Amino acid sequence: MNQENETMAADSQAFEEFKERLEGRDWQKTLDNAKIYIQTNPLKAVLIGAAAGFLVGYLVRRTKD
């Protein structure tokens, strides 16, 4: 039981740190950088999007079985 409490505390702390990093991020700059990357590397962007879609589809399909 004690190990579970320690794990939960560590997970909670990690989540809070992650949340703070996301809140401090400049999302407009991130979006602008993504647009520039897509414009300069269209083939890579399409392949990354296809791979991400395949992975999400695989995971969703796998959890339904």
Protein Blocks (a to p, Z undefined) as FASTA:
>chain_A
ZZmmmmmmmmmmmmmmmmmmmmmpcfklmmmmmmmmmmmmmmlmmmmmmmmmmmmmmmmm
mmmZZ
